[in-house]
Amino acid sequence: MALCNLKAQSSLGRLGVLAVVGVASWLALAGTSSAAGKAVVDGTAAAEQTVNFNIYLPLRDRAATEALLTKLHTPGSALYHQWLTPAEFNARFGPQASTVSAISRELAAHGLEVTEVHAHSLHVVGTASAVKSAFGAQLALAHFASGKQVMTTATPLQLTPALAAVGAVITDFSGTIHMQKPSVLVGSPQNRESTTGGYWFDDLKQAYSYPSYKVLTGKGVTIGILMTPGFNPRDMTLYFSHEKIAVPHITTFNVEGGAPYNVNEAAETHIDIQHSGGMAPQANIILYNMPDLDDDSILAGLTDIVEINAVDVVNMSFSGPEAGYTAPYNGGVDFTGVLGIYDDFFMEGDALGITFVSSSGDWGGKDIPAAACFSASPPVPCGPMEVGIGIPESSPHVTSVGGTNLVTTHTAGSLNSAYVSENADFDALAGDIFFGTSATGAIWGSGGGISSYFAKPSYQNLVSQKFLPASAKKWRTTPDLALEMGGCPAGDLYFAINGVCPPDRSFDWCALGGQFDGFVGTSLSSPDFVGLLALKIESEGGRLGNENFDIYTLAAAQANGSSNQVYRQDIPGNNGVYSTAPGYNLVLGNGSVISNNFVRGQSLPAAGIPQTPTNP
């Protein structure tokens, strides 16, 4: 799919704006239209070819880990917020020395050496012939359309007995990238001089009643951004100086070497930094810069995050549909074990007190085309978009953030952006703008729905299930809450027919390549919430861990008549599959956040008009 980038001419008028497919911050793979980017095989790997790969091991005792997490997050418990260190977690739930020894001996018999041992993985070095000996699969050299060189196998790996016994997962050699990042144009939304944006971070802080800058700034809190590639410091200066505020302290940690800044790929990185930093201007920000969005690169980034243990809250604006890991989408090979490995990392992070946040998706309730769309010769049309949600937002140990269109006050010559209303209306699309297939029924809207893998966590039972389908009663549902995401992307069917966007479609500004672009997507609402959590961490004087426990406790209190109204729940709309409803629903979760009430209650002063002392 050709990607377009029409630069904004100024904040007053422009030809077009760029949008990010927020939830699933997908890696753009030129020349592929696949939800799961497939590598092209170049030839058989030489027997002596050196191979490095990771073997991921499920937690030793998941039930005991969950029991501990419940105690860590239950007020009144003797262990409440008594966070573990990485070493303590590894000692209790990581692989036992006897297990590592057994696996190491077994691999060594085939010529493979375990060189590193982590709480969730073993790093292994050897040759292609040793891999074939151990796992019964011939390695091939291959490349993705991005140019990345990889190794893959034509047949599934056969795990050795010791690895099979512990349920090990190997993500290398699959020849597949499940997570991608294409960009699309917004149709033609209005700008800051209207009731629907374009919005800057301080406009959103006023509209959503973020705590006053005079009270909370994010000072002393560290935000982690897990994304690729690197960022352009000049664009950070451009963005924050536009709103007359200093650039936050931003550093980069390169995961496996990272990826250099590339203006054509850095939109998501810039959005994540600018929005989280704008909401908490005095927080420290660490970009965990991955080489790509391959599962193994992401898991390597999560390994660094939990083992270094330097950040308090992490934003993840990427996703892969859960269904994309199932056998029909992977040549008959089931990769759903990878979903459990992701969740294990999030469980450790929660035990350390780290909060993980993910965008819920921009595909509404339909997150992946039919499997036939990814066959060698797909029919046209290839099938419908299928109902589902993605990872990491589906993990019960991650907070999933959905999105709305925001309407605010507007007076000529004033920056006043007071809240007026929101809608969760979806946008019908003329085609599949997410994966580039001929699938029918694609829409743009707040991602949300029912997991096919994760059971419903206990905290979700705190809120009413009356408006949920029966199938949702046993499974994790998303999102958990919402903020503004905007709408009317390129490909909007209404715009194609009428030449204008549907009513009340909003968007936000971002600095990229020396100019301002407009973006839409839950890639915006997720870092906005991460910035709010940084303020809450500052307010409470310590880490929060899995914030979903508190999110649903506050929702339950509101439903039971608490005067502290934390969520707006009267927002109309639907995501193409599910409709909003009073209380919890599968479009906006518990609702959009009234931020100062969420942090500390009604007594906490709120941010006022942008570029004033309470909201600089």
NORVEN-V598165 format. One record per pair of residues at least 4 apart in sequence whose C-alpha atoms are under 8 Angstrom apart, sorted by the first residue. I is the first residue (numbers start at 1). J is the second residue. If there is no record, write none. Layout:
# NORVEN-V598165
i & j
I & J
I & J
This chain:
# NORVEN-V598165
i & j
1 & 30
1 & 31
1 & 32
1 & 33
1 & 436
3 & 182
3 & 183
3 & 184
4 & 18
4 & 183
4 & 184
4 & 185
5 & 16
5 & 17
5 & 18
5 & 185
6 & 15
6 & 16
6 & 17
6 & 18
6 & 185
7 & 14
7 & 15
7 & 16
7 & 17
7 & 18
7 & 515
7 & 516
7 & 517
8 & 13
8 & 14
8 & 15
8 & 16
8 & 17
8 & 515
8 & 516
8 & 517
8 & 518
9 & 13
9 & 14
9 & 15
9 & 515
9 & 516
10 & 14
10 & 516
11 & 191
11 & 192
11 & 516
12 & 191
12 & 192
12 & 193
13 & 191
16 & 185
16 & 186
16 & 187
16 & 188
16 & 518
17 & 185
17 & 186
17 & 187
17 & 188
17 & 517
17 & 518
17 & 519
18 & 183
18 & 184
18 & 185
18 & 186
18 & 517
18 & 518
18 & 519
18 & 520
19 & 183
19 & 184
19 & 185
19 & 186
19 & 489
19 & 518
19 & 519
19 & 520
19 & 521
20 & 25
20 & 181
20 & 182
20 & 183
20 & 184
20 & 267
20 & 268
20 & 519
20 & 520
20 & 521
20 & 523
21 & 25
21 & 26
21 & 181
21 & 182
21 & 183
21 & 184
21 & 361
21 & 362
21 & 434
21 & 520
21 & 521
21 & 522
21 & 523
22 & 317
22 & 318
22 & 359
22 & 361
22 & 362
22 & 520
22 & 521
22 & 522
22 & 523
22 & 524
23 & 317
23 & 318
23 & 319
23 & 358
23 & 359
23 & 360
23 & 361
23 & 362
23 & 447
23 & 521
23 & 522
23 & 523
24 & 179
24 & 180
24 & 181
24 & 317
24 & 318
24 & 319
24 & 320
24 & 359
24 & 360
24 & 361
24 & 362
24 & 523
25 & 179
25 & 180
25 & 181
25 & 182
25 & 268
25 & 317
25 & 318
25 & 319
25 & 523
26 & 179
26 & 180
26 & 181
26 & 182
26 & 293
26 & 318
26 & 319
27 & 179
27 & 180
27 & 181
27 & 182
27 & 292
27 & 293
28 & 146
28 & 180
28 & 181
28 & 182
28 & 183
28 & 265
29 & 37
29 & 144
29 & 145
29 & 146
29 & 180
29 & 182
30 & 145
30 & 146
31 & 145
32 & 37
32 & 38
32 & 145
33 & 37
33 & 435
33 & 436
33 & 437
34 & 38
34 & 374
34 & 435
34 & 436
34 & 437
35 & 178
35 & 179
35 & 180
35 & 324
35 & 368
35 & 374
35 & 434
35 & 435
36 & 176
36 & 177
36 & 178
36 & 179
36 & 180
36 & 324
36 & 329
37 & 144
37 & 176
37 & 177
37 & 178
37 & 180
38 & 144
38 & 175
38 & 176
38 & 177
39 & 142
39 & 143
39 & 144
39 & 145
39 & 150
39 & 175
39 & 176
40 & 142
40 & 143
40 & 144
40 & 145
41 & 140
41 & 141
41 & 142
41 & 143
41 & 152
42 & 140
42 & 141
42 & 142
42 & 143
43 & 140
43 & 141
43 & 142
44 & 138
44 & 139
44 & 140
44 & 141
45 & 49
45 & 128
45 & 138
45 & 139
45 & 140
45 & 141
45 & 151
46 & 128
46 & 129
47 & 127
47 & 128
47 & 129
48 & 127
48 & 128
48 & 129
49 & 127
49 & 128
49 & 129
50 & 125
50 & 126
50 & 127
50 & 128
51 & 125
51 & 126
51 & 127
51 & 128
52 & 123
52 & 124
52 & 125
52 & 126
53 & 123
53 & 124
53 & 125
53 & 172
54 & 121
54 & 122
54 & 123
54 & 124
54 & 170
54 & 171
54 & 172
54 & 296
55 & 121
55 & 122
55 & 123
55 & 124
55 & 168
55 & 169
55 & 170
55 & 171
56 & 120
56 & 121
56 & 122
56 & 168
56 & 169
56 & 170
56 & 341
57 & 95
57 & 120
57 & 121
57 & 122
57 & 166
57 & 167
57 & 168
57 & 169
57 & 341
58 & 120
58 & 166
58 & 167
58 & 168
58 & 340
58 & 341
58 & 344
59 & 93
59 & 94
59 & 95
59 & 120
59 & 344
60 & 93
60 & 94
60 & 95
60 & 96
61 & 65
61 & 93
62 & 66
62 & 93
63 & 67
64 & 68
65 & 69
65 & 93
65 & 347
66 & 70
66 & 347
67 & 71
68 & 72
68 & 351
69 & 73
69 & 347
69 & 350
69 & 351
70 & 74
71 & 77
71 & 78
71 & 79
71 & 80
72 & 77
72 & 79
72 & 80
72 & 81
72 & 82
72 & 83
72 & 351
73 & 80
73 & 81
73 & 545
73 & 546
73 & 549
74 & 80
75 & 80
76 & 80
81 & 353
81 & 543
81 & 544
81 & 545
83 & 351
83 & 352
83 & 353
84 & 88
84 & 89
84 & 351
84 & 352
84 & 353
85 & 89
85 & 352
86 & 90
86 & 306
86 & 307
86 & 309
86 & 352
87 & 91
88 & 92
89 & 93
89 & 94
89 & 119
89 & 348
89 & 351
90 & 94
90 & 95
90 & 118
90 & 119
91 & 96
93 & 119
94 & 118
94 & 119
94 & 120
95 & 99
95 & 100
95 & 119
95 & 120
96 & 100
97 & 101
98 & 102
99 & 103
99 & 162
100 & 104
100 & 117
101 & 105
102 & 106
102 & 162
103 & 107
103 & 162
103 & 163
104 & 108
104 & 113
104 & 114
105 & 109
106 & 110
106 & 160
106 & 162
107 & 111
107 & 112
107 & 113
107 & 114
107 & 134
108 & 112
108 & 113
110 & 130
110 & 131
110 & 133
110 & 134
111 & 126
111 & 127
111 & 130
112 & 124
112 & 125
112 & 126
112 & 127
112 & 130
112 & 131
113 & 124
113 & 125
113 & 126
114 & 122
114 & 123
114 & 124
114 & 125
115 & 122
115 & 123
115 & 124
115 & 125
116 & 122
116 & 123
116 & 124
117 & 121
117 & 122
117 & 123
118 & 122
120 & 303
120 & 341
120 & 344
120 & 345
126 & 130
126 & 131
127 & 131
128 & 132
128 & 138
128 & 139
129 & 133
129 & 138
130 & 134
131 & 135
131 & 136
131 & 137
131 & 138
131 & 139
132 & 136
132 & 137
132 & 138
132 & 139
133 & 137
134 & 159
134 & 160
135 & 157
135 & 158
135 & 159
135 & 160
136 & 157
136 & 158
137 & 153
137 & 154
137 & 155
137 & 156
137 & 157
137 & 158
138 & 153
138 & 154
138 & 155
139 & 151
139 & 152
139 & 153
139 & 154
139 & 173
140 & 151
140 & 152
140 & 153
140 & 154
141 & 149
141 & 150
141 & 151
141 & 152
142 & 149
142 & 150
142 & 151
142 & 152
142 & 175
143 & 147
143 & 148
143 & 149
143 & 150
143 & 151
144 & 148
144 & 149
144 & 150
150 & 173
150 & 175
151 & 172
151 & 173
151 & 175
152 & 172
152 & 173
152 & 174
152 & 175
153 & 157
153 & 173
153 & 174
153 & 175
156 & 333
159 & 163
159 & 164
159 & 168
160 & 164
161 & 165
162 & 166
163 & 167
163 & 168
164 & 168
169 & 337
169 & 338
169 & 341
171 & 295
171 & 296
171 & 338
172 & 296
176 & 294
177 & 293
177 & 294
177 & 295
178 & 294
178 & 295
178 & 320
178 & 321
178 & 324
178 & 325
179 & 293
179 & 294
179 & 295
179 & 318
179 & 319
179 & 320
180 & 293
180 & 318
180 & 319
180 & 320
181 & 318
182 & 434
184 & 433
184 & 489
184 & 490
185 & 489
185 & 490
185 & 491
186 & 487
186 & 488
186 & 489
186 & 490
186 & 518
186 & 519
186 & 520
187 & 488
187 & 489
187 & 490
187 & 491
187 & 492
187 & 495
187 & 500
187 & 501
188 & 488
188 & 500
188 & 501
189 & 196
189 & 198
189 & 488
189 & 501
189 & 505
189 & 506
189 & 507
190 & 194
190 & 196
190 & 197
190 & 198
190 & 506
191 & 196
191 & 197
191 & 198
191 & 199
192 & 196
192 & 197
192 & 198
192 & 199
193 & 197
193 & 198
193 & 410
193 & 412
194 & 198
194 & 410
195 & 407
195 & 408
195 & 409
195 & 410
196 & 405
196 & 406
196 & 407
196 & 408
196 & 504
196 & 505
196 & 506
196 & 507
197 & 407
197 & 506
197 & 507
197 & 508
198 & 506
198 & 507
198 & 508
198 & 509
198 & 518
199 & 203
199 & 204
199 & 506
199 & 507
199 & 508
199 & 509
200 & 204
200 & 243
200 & 508
200 & 509
201 & 205
201 & 275
201 & 278
201 & 279
202 & 206
202 & 243
202 & 278
202 & 279
202 & 609
202 & 610
202 & 611
202 & 615
202 & 616
203 & 207
203 & 415
203 & 416
203 & 417
203 & 609
203 & 610
204 & 208
204 & 417
205 & 209
205 & 210
205 & 279
205 & 607
205 & 615
206 & 210
206 & 417
206 & 418
206 & 419
206 & 606
206 & 607
206 & 608
206 & 609
206 & 610
206 & 615
207 & 408
207 & 417
207 & 418
207 & 419
208 & 419
208 & 593
208 & 594
208 & 595
209 & 594
209 & 595
209 & 596
209 & 606
209 & 607
209 & 608
210 & 532
210 & 594
210 & 595
210 & 596
210 & 606
210 & 607
211 & 215
211 & 216
211 & 535
211 & 595
211 & 596
211 & 599
211 & 604
211 & 605
211 & 606
211 & 607
212 & 216
212 & 604
212 & 605
212 & 606
212 & 607
212 & 608
212 & 614
212 & 615
213 & 217
213 & 607
213 & 613
213 & 614
213 & 615
213 & 616
214 & 613
214 & 614
215 & 605
216 & 535
216 & 538
216 & 539
217 & 280
217 & 281
217 & 282
217 & 283
217 & 535
217 & 538
218 & 280
218 & 281
218 & 282
218 & 283
218 & 531
218 & 534
218 & 535
218 & 537
218 & 538
219 & 280
219 & 281
219 & 282
219 & 283
219 & 284
219 & 538
220 & 282
220 & 283
220 & 284
220 & 538
221 & 283
221 & 284
221 & 311
221 & 312
221 & 534
221 & 537
221 & 538
222 & 283
222 & 284
222 & 285
222 & 286
222 & 310
222 & 311
222 & 312
222 & 313
222 & 534
223 & 276
223 & 283
223 & 284
223 & 285
223 & 286
223 & 311
223 & 312
223 & 313
223 & 314
223 & 315
223 & 530
223 & 531
223 & 534
224 & 285
224 & 286
224 & 287
224 & 288
224 & 311
224 & 312
224 & 313
224 & 314
224 & 315
225 & 269
225 & 272
225 & 273
225 & 285
225 & 286
225 & 287
225 & 288
225 & 314
225 & 315
225 & 316
226 & 287
226 & 288
226 & 289
226 & 290
226 & 298
226 & 301
226 & 314
226 & 315
226 & 316
227 & 268
227 & 269
227 & 287
227 & 288
227 & 289
227 & 290
227 & 293
227 & 316
227 & 317
228 & 258
228 & 259
228 & 266
228 & 268
228 & 269
228 & 288
228 & 289
228 & 290
228 & 291
228 & 292
228 & 293
229 & 258
229 & 259
229 & 260
229 & 261
229 & 262
229 & 265
229 & 266
229 & 269
229 & 289
229 & 290
229 & 291
229 & 292
230 & 252
230 & 258
230 & 259
230 & 260
230 & 261
230 & 262
230 & 266
230 & 269
230 & 287
230 & 289
231 & 260
231 & 261
231 & 262
231 & 266
231 & 269
231 & 270
232 & 236
232 & 261
232 & 513
233 & 237
234 & 238
234 & 514
235 & 239
235 & 511
235 & 512
235 & 513
235 & 514
235 & 515
236 & 240
236 & 247
236 & 270
236 & 274
236 & 511
237 & 241
237 & 246
237 & 247
238 & 242
238 & 511
238 & 514
239 & 243
239 & 274
239 & 510
239 & 511
239 & 516
240 & 244
240 & 245
240 & 246
240 & 247
240 & 274
240 & 278
241 & 245
241 & 246
241 & 247
243 & 610
243 & 611
243 & 616
244 & 611
244 & 616
245 & 616
246 & 281
247 & 281
248 & 277
248 & 281
248 & 282
248 & 283
248 & 284
248 & 285
249 & 282
249 & 283
249 & 284
249 & 285
250 & 284
250 & 285
250 & 286
250 & 287
251 & 285
251 & 286
251 & 287
252 & 286
252 & 287
252 & 288
252 & 289
253 & 258
253 & 286
253 & 287
253 & 288
253 & 289
254 & 258
254 & 259
254 & 288
254 & 289
254 & 290
255 & 288
255 & 289
255 & 290
255 & 291
255 & 297
255 & 300
255 & 301
255 & 304
256 & 290
256 & 291
256 & 297
256 & 300
257 & 290
257 & 291
258 & 289
258 & 290
258 & 291
258 & 292
259 & 289
259 & 290
259 & 291
259 & 292
261 & 265
261 & 266
262 & 266
263 & 267
263 & 512
263 & 513
266 & 270
266 & 512
267 & 271
267 & 512
268 & 272
268 & 317
268 & 523
269 & 273
270 & 274
270 & 510
270 & 511
270 & 512
271 & 275
271 & 510
271 & 523
271 & 524
271 & 527
272 & 276
272 & 315
272 & 317
272 & 523
272 & 524
272 & 527
273 & 277
273 & 285
273 & 527
274 & 278
274 & 510
275 & 279
275 & 524
275 & 527
275 & 528
275 & 531
276 & 280
276 & 527
276 & 528
276 & 529
276 & 530
276 & 531
276 & 532
277 & 281
277 & 282
277 & 283
277 & 285
277 & 531
278 & 531
279 & 528
279 & 531
279 & 532
280 & 531
280 & 532
280 & 534
280 & 535
283 & 534
286 & 311
288 & 301
289 & 301
290 & 297
290 & 298
290 & 301
291 & 297
292 & 297
292 & 298
293 & 297
293 & 298
294 & 298
295 & 299
296 & 300
297 & 301
298 & 302
299 & 303
299 & 342
300 & 304
301 & 305
302 & 306
302 & 345
303 & 307
303 & 345
304 & 308
304 & 309
305 & 309
305 & 310
305 & 311
306 & 345
306 & 348
306 & 349
306 & 352
309 & 352
311 & 354
312 & 353
312 & 354
312 & 355
312 & 534
312 & 543
313 & 354
313 & 355
313 & 356
313 & 357
313 & 530
313 & 533
313 & 534
314 & 354
314 & 355
314 & 356
314 & 357
314 & 530
315 & 356
315 & 357
315 & 358
315 & 526
315 & 527
315 & 530
316 & 356
316 & 357
316 & 358
316 & 359
316 & 392
316 & 526
317 & 358
317 & 359
317 & 522
317 & 523
317 & 526
317 & 527
318 & 358
318 & 359
318 & 392
319 & 361
319 & 390
319 & 391
319 & 392
319 & 393
320 & 324
320 & 390
320 & 391
320 & 392
321 & 325
321 & 367
321 & 368
321 & 388
321 & 389
321 & 390
321 & 391
322 & 326
322 & 336
322 & 339
322 & 388
322 & 389
322 & 390
322 & 391
322 & 451
322 & 452
322 & 453
323 & 329
323 & 368
323 & 388
323 & 390
324 & 329
324 & 330
324 & 368
325 & 329
325 & 330
325 & 334
325 & 335
325 & 336
325 & 338
326 & 330
326 & 332
326 & 333
326 & 334
326 & 335
326 & 336
327 & 331
327 & 332
327 & 333
327 & 334
327 & 335
328 & 332
328 & 333
328 & 371
329 & 371
329 & 374
330 & 334
330 & 335
336 & 340
337 & 341
338 & 342
339 & 343
339 & 391
339 & 453
340 & 344
341 & 345
342 & 346
342 & 392
343 & 347
343 & 392
343 & 395
343 & 396
343 & 397
344 & 348
345 & 349
346 & 350
346 & 356
346 & 395
346 & 397
346 & 398
347 & 351
347 & 397
348 & 352
349 & 353
349 & 354
349 & 355
349 & 356
349 & 545
350 & 354
350 & 355
350 & 356
350 & 397
350 & 545
350 & 546
351 & 545
352 & 545
353 & 543
353 & 544
353 & 545
353 & 546
354 & 543
354 & 544
354 & 545
354 & 546
355 & 398
355 & 399
355 & 543
355 & 544
355 & 545
355 & 546
355 & 547
356 & 397
356 & 398
356 & 399
356 & 546
357 & 393
357 & 398
357 & 399
357 & 400
357 & 401
357 & 526
357 & 530
358 & 392
358 & 393
358 & 398
358 & 399
358 & 400
358 & 401
358 & 526
359 & 393
359 & 400
359 & 401
359 & 402
359 & 522
359 & 523
359 & 525
359 & 526
360 & 389
360 & 390
360 & 393
360 & 400
360 & 401
360 & 402
360 & 446
360 & 447
360 & 448
360 & 478
360 & 479
360 & 522
361 & 367
361 & 389
361 & 390
361 & 402
361 & 445
361 & 446
361 & 447
361 & 448
361 & 521
361 & 522
362 & 444
362 & 445
362 & 446
362 & 447
362 & 521
362 & 522
363 & 367
363 & 434
363 & 442
363 & 443
363 & 444
363 & 445
363 & 446
363 & 447
364 & 426
364 & 443
364 & 444
364 & 445
364 & 446
364 & 447
364 & 448
364 & 575
364 & 576
364 & 577
364 & 587
365 & 387
365 & 388
365 & 389
365 & 445
365 & 446
365 & 447
365 & 448
365 & 449
365 & 575
365 & 576
365 & 577
365 & 578
366 & 385
366 & 386
366 & 387
366 & 388
366 & 389
366 & 442
366 & 443
366 & 447
366 & 576
366 & 577
367 & 385
367 & 386
367 & 387
367 & 388
367 & 389
367 & 390
367 & 447
368 & 385
368 & 386
368 & 387
368 & 388
369 & 373
369 & 383
369 & 384
369 & 385
369 & 386
369 & 435
369 & 437
369 & 439
370 & 374
370 & 382
370 & 383
370 & 384
370 & 385
370 & 386
370 & 439
371 & 375
372 & 378
372 & 379
372 & 382
372 & 383
373 & 378
373 & 379
373 & 382
373 & 383
373 & 437
373 & 438
373 & 439
374 & 378
378 & 382
379 & 383
380 & 438
380 & 439
381 & 438
381 & 439
381 & 440
382 & 437
382 & 438
382 & 439
382 & 440
383 & 438
383 & 439
383 & 440
384 & 439
384 & 440
384 & 441
384 & 442
385 & 439
385 & 440
385 & 441
385 & 442
387 & 449
387 & 577
388 & 448
388 & 449
388 & 450
388 & 451
388 & 452
389 & 393
389 & 394
389 & 447
389 & 448
389 & 449
389 & 450
389 & 451
389 & 478
390 & 394
390 & 451
391 & 395
392 & 398
393 & 398
393 & 399
393 & 400
393 & 478
393 & 479
394 & 398
394 & 400
394 & 451
394 & 454
394 & 476
394 & 477
394 & 478
395 & 454
395 & 476
396 & 454
396 & 456
396 & 457
396 & 476
397 & 546
397 & 548
398 & 546
398 & 548
399 & 479
399 & 480
399 & 546
399 & 547
399 & 548
400 & 478
400 & 479
400 & 480
400 & 481
400 & 526
401 & 479
401 & 480
401 & 481
401 & 482
401 & 483
401 & 522
401 & 525
401 & 526
401 & 529
401 & 588
402 & 446
402 & 447
402 & 448
402 & 479
402 & 480
402 & 481
402 & 482
402 & 483
402 & 485
402 & 522
402 & 525
402 & 526
402 & 587
402 & 588
402 & 589
403 & 424
403 & 445
403 & 446
403 & 447
403 & 482
403 & 483
403 & 484
403 & 485
403 & 486
403 & 521
403 & 522
403 & 525
403 & 588
404 & 422
404 & 423
404 & 424
404 & 425
404 & 445
404 & 446
404 & 482
404 & 483
404 & 484
404 & 485
404 & 486
404 & 588
405 & 422
405 & 423
405 & 424
405 & 425
405 & 484
405 & 485
405 & 486
405 & 487
405 & 504
405 & 505
405 & 506
405 & 507
406 & 419
406 & 420
406 & 421
406 & 422
406 & 423
406 & 484
406 & 486
406 & 504
406 & 505
406 & 506
407 & 419
407 & 420
407 & 421
407 & 422
407 & 504
407 & 506
408 & 417
408 & 418
408 & 419
408 & 420
408 & 421
409 & 416
409 & 417
409 & 418
409 & 419
409 & 420
410 & 414
410 & 415
410 & 416
410 & 417
411 & 415
411 & 416
415 & 609
415 & 610
416 & 609
416 & 610
417 & 609
417 & 610
418 & 609
421 & 571
422 & 571
422 & 572
423 & 504
423 & 571
423 & 572
423 & 573
424 & 445
424 & 446
424 & 571
424 & 572
424 & 573
424 & 574
424 & 575
424 & 580
424 & 587
424 & 588
425 & 445
425 & 572
425 & 573
425 & 574
425 & 575
426 & 443
426 & 444
426 & 445
426 & 446
426 & 487
426 & 573
426 & 574
426 & 575
426 & 576
427 & 443
427 & 444
427 & 445
427 & 487
427 & 488
427 & 492
427 & 493
427 & 494
427 & 502
428 & 441
428 & 442
428 & 443
428 & 444
428 & 492
428 & 493
428 & 494
429 & 433
429 & 441
429 & 442
429 & 443
429 & 444
429 & 491
429 & 492
429 & 493
429 & 494
430 & 442
430 & 491
430 & 492
430 & 493
430 & 496
431 & 436
431 & 438
431 & 439
431 & 440
431 & 441
431 & 442
431 & 491
432 & 436
432 & 437
432 & 438
432 & 439
432 & 440
432 & 441
432 & 442
433 & 442
433 & 491
443 & 575
443 & 576
444 & 487
444 & 488
444 & 489
444 & 575
445 & 487
445 & 574
445 & 575
445 & 576
446 & 485
446 & 522
446 & 575
446 & 587
446 & 588
447 & 478
447 & 479
447 & 575
447 & 587
448 & 477
448 & 478
448 & 479
448 & 575
448 & 586
448 & 587
448 & 588
449 & 477
449 & 478
449 & 479
449 & 578
449 & 586
449 & 587
450 & 471
450 & 472
450 & 475
450 & 476
450 & 477
450 & 478
450 & 586
451 & 455
451 & 475
451 & 476
451 & 477
451 & 478
452 & 475
453 & 475
454 & 475
454 & 476
455 & 474
455 & 475
455 & 476
456 & 460
456 & 473
456 & 474
456 & 475
456 & 476
456 & 477
457 & 461
457 & 475
457 & 476
458 & 462
459 & 548
459 & 549
459 & 552
459 & 553
460 & 476
460 & 552
461 & 465
462 & 552
462 & 553
462 & 556
463 & 552
463 & 555
463 & 556
463 & 559
463 & 583
463 & 584
464 & 583
464 & 584
465 & 473
465 & 584
467 & 581
467 & 584
467 & 585
468 & 472
468 & 473
468 & 585
468 & 586
469 & 473
471 & 475
472 & 476
472 & 477
477 & 586
478 & 586
478 & 587
478 & 589
479 & 586
479 & 587
479 & 588
479 & 589
480 & 548
480 & 551
480 & 588
480 & 589
480 & 590
480 & 591
481 & 588
481 & 589
481 & 590
481 & 591
481 & 592
481 & 593
482 & 525
482 & 588
482 & 589
482 & 590
482 & 591
482 & 592
482 & 593
483 & 525
483 & 526
483 & 528
483 & 529
483 & 592
483 & 593
484 & 522
484 & 524
484 & 525
485 & 506
485 & 507
485 & 520
485 & 521
485 & 522
485 & 523
485 & 524
485 & 525
486 & 505
486 & 506
486 & 507
486 & 508
486 & 519
486 & 520
486 & 521
487 & 505
487 & 506
487 & 507
487 & 520
487 & 521
488 & 492
488 & 495
488 & 501
488 & 502
488 & 505
489 & 520
491 & 495
491 & 496
492 & 496
492 & 501
493 & 497
494 & 498
494 & 499
494 & 500
494 & 501
494 & 502
495 & 499
495 & 500
495 & 501
495 & 502
496 & 500
501 & 505
506 & 520
507 & 518
507 & 519
507 & 520
508 & 518
508 & 519
508 & 520
508 & 524
509 & 516
509 & 517
509 & 518
509 & 519
510 & 516
510 & 517
510 & 518
510 & 519
511 & 515
511 & 516
511 & 517
512 & 516
512 & 517
519 & 524
520 & 524
521 & 525
522 & 526
523 & 527
524 & 528
525 & 529
526 & 530
527 & 531
528 & 532
529 & 533
530 & 534
531 & 535
532 & 536
532 & 595
532 & 599
533 & 537
533 & 599
534 & 538
535 & 539
535 & 599
536 & 540
536 & 599
536 & 600
537 & 541
537 & 542
537 & 543
537 & 544
538 & 542
539 & 599
539 & 600
547 & 551
548 & 552
549 & 553
550 & 554
551 & 555
552 & 556
552 & 590
553 & 557
554 & 558
554 & 566
554 & 598
555 & 559
555 & 566
555 & 567
555 & 590
556 & 560
557 & 561
557 & 562
558 & 562
558 & 563
558 & 564
558 & 565
558 & 566
559 & 583
564 & 597
564 & 601
564 & 602
565 & 594
565 & 597
566 & 593
566 & 594
566 & 595
566 & 597
566 & 598
567 & 590
567 & 591
567 & 592
567 & 593
567 & 594
568 & 591
568 & 592
568 & 593
568 & 594
569 & 581
569 & 582
569 & 583
569 & 590
569 & 591
569 & 592
570 & 581
570 & 582
571 & 580
571 & 591
572 & 580
572 & 581
573 & 579
573 & 580
574 & 578
574 & 579
574 & 580
574 & 587
575 & 579
575 & 587
578 & 585
578 & 586
578 & 587
579 & 585
579 & 586
579 & 587
580 & 585
580 & 586
580 & 587
580 & 588
581 & 585
583 & 590
583 & 591
584 & 588
584 & 589
584 & 590
584 & 591
585 & 589
585 & 590
588 & 592
593 & 598
594 & 598
595 & 599
596 & 600
596 & 601
596 & 602
596 & 604
596 & 605
596 & 606
597 & 601
597 & 602
597 & 603
597 & 604
600 & 604
606 & 614
607 & 614
607 & 615
608 & 612
608 & 614
608 & 615
609 & 614
609 & 615
610 & 615
610 & 616
611 & 615
611 & 616
612 & 616
